[in-house]
Amino acid sequence: MHRLPKAILAIALLVLIFTAIANKIEAVSDVTAPTSSIVLNPSSPDGQNGWYISPIDITISADDLESGVASINWKIDGGSLNTQSFSNTLNLVQNPSFEDDGTPIDLWDEVNDDINSVFSQDSIGAPSLGSNSAKIQATSGTWNAFTNQANFAVATPYENMTSSVWIKTSGVTQDAYYKVYVVYDNAGTNGYSLIGPSTTVSGTNDWQKITYNFVASHDDAIGVYVELGIKGSGTVWFDGATITSATTSPSTNFVVSSNGEHTLEYYAIDNAGNEESAQTVDFKIDTKAPSRWTDFTLTQSGNDHTYIVSINVSDTTSGIDVSTDEFQYSIDQGVTWGYYATLTQCNVNFIQNWNGTASVSPNTDGSNQVTITTSAIDFCDNNWADTKYIRFRIYDMAGNLSISPDFAINGAWIEIIDGDMHSNDLISSQSSSAITYLASADETISNIDSENGWYLDEYDELPFDTYAEWATKYPTSTALPGGKLPTIDGKFKVNSDFTIANTTIPNNLSSVQNMSAVVFVDGDLNINANYSLHSTSGIIFIVAGDITVNASVDTIDSFYITDGLFDLGGGSAQIAITGGVQADDTNMKRTLSGNQNSTTPAQIFTYDPKYLIVGKDQLTGNTKVSWIGIN
């Protein structure tokens, strides 16, 4: 057999190309709108009362079995419209939703390893993809499949392409999936070679979409085709088969982390201009536990070591669950926590648990701020040198738990390594805290020990810029890439609250080198997960609202600037902060368990001069940094 001359092959390829062009022209007659589907991660609310307590990772996918998807469009809460456009999405599969019957289905043939298997057209279809599907009932065999080999899709050598199909299974003992093959010219006849299989499905499952991106990997490729099949016994249905010249299937992914109640509207448009009716999904997010434990008050009741204790706490999103307030106290320097069975007596049973007898005002679920008040508590003696503590906890309506700081006469302390501390007010620590260099304040300084003996009290206030001033000086409208922390240089802006969580931290963040970024957050910043940066990279956060660090977090690495409160919350986990903090107010009252506070700091701040470089790169543009030694 002789190989066909190249001129004849060229003519053959031109025929195929003209056929493809004709198909594209014919696609103008497409009058069916595309269909889109949405996947949320987490798939259902992971909090209480219908609330999500994690940022939601959202993927919107679209199908169009004729002219192909041109764009996916979405907006949140009636805001600006976002559009993701696609190209080369014309579907090259004929009879892709198996609507045309035949023997049993038009333009599709059988690959039959099990003589007892049954191939049929069934009158059920995947969501919004027509009324029929291809069905295989197999009792055994290594491979039983529908194939469009005889009606393959046109392709060129090493073309990047994508495929997809919807699959539904029942009792599949091994695997249901599909295979992609390349068709190539073999000396004038067609040759076939397996490119690869898709992911597999087993057991019993409702309709799900499977995609497989591939390359038509052959020097003489002229087309590709699929085999939609099952290995082993069971029943499988297929619908909505696609092969396109696009590099990926039409989908878009983004993260919503802003707290509050939201409505997401989305729809797709195909290349013929057909627009899908808009779909909506409602969800509500509260990633922030109750905070701002303020106005701690002791009111003497009876002897000089019996007090009524009250504290305020706030939650501005889902509101407070007023039935969940509890407290416990310690009279032995934080070694043992609980309460005496009779709060005004110290000679009765001590219960190592939480006490839920305090009153809450207002006593209405969903209140944004409440006051918790205990009845009279006898702390057993007035030897306040043996530190006595009380702590509170409460949930919000979303199920976020907040534990207050431990309030004490002598409490936890702070260590600042290689840095300074300044206050435009006074500096006062419940316990003696340590600092490497300078402590300065507009008023007095107490209980701060400088390693170098550097103190400046009654010092002039420093003119710290506000969020609005920073944003005016260095404007940006660039969104965070994919709604996640940046891994590239630049200035970015979040026009809402932002939560640092596992779903918003890129997997490679800690290994990214020489990255300088500034993130403006026009809302609150909630830090719910540990993260660290490479020693050559830094992120500066400039925040309009509060910065709240979850009580379970123990490692963070950034420089934080906020107009509001920098709140480390309660809990007993030591936290290490690399970078620095500039805040209007702070809550740094973490305390370690047992008697660890006597020797170990609960909060460690380590200043890193790399943030001078980040500031120079992103907030000045041309300022030079010179390093000099001082004695």
Secondary structure, DSSP 8 states (H G I E B T S, - for coil): -----HHHHHHHHHHHHHHHHHHHHHGGG-----EEEEEEESSS-SSSTTEE-S-EEEEEEEE-SSS-EEEEEEEETT---EEEE--S-----SSTT--SBSSSBTT-EEEES-TT-EEEEES--STTS-S-EEEEEESS-S-EEEE-GGG-EE--TT-EEEEEEEEEEEEEEEEEEEEEEEEEEETTEEEEEEEEE---EEEEEEEEEEEEEEE---TTEEEEEEEEEEESSEEEEEEEEEEESSSS-SEEEEEE---EEEEEEEEEEETT--B---EEEEEEE-----EEEEEEEEEE-SSTTEEEEEEEEE-SSS-B-GGG-EEEEESSTTSS-BEESSTT-SSS-EE-S-B---EEES--TTBSEEEEE---EE-S---TTS--EEEEEEEBTT--EEE---EESS---EEEES--EEESS-EEEEEEEEESSEEEESS-EEEEEETT-EEE-S--------HHHHHHHS------GGGS--SSSEEEEESS-EEE-GGGS-TTGGG--S-EEEEEESS-EEE-S-----TT-EEEEEESS-EEE-TT--EEEEEEEESSEEE--SSS--EEEEEEEE-SEEE-----STTGGGTS-SEEEE--THHHHHHHHHHTSS---------
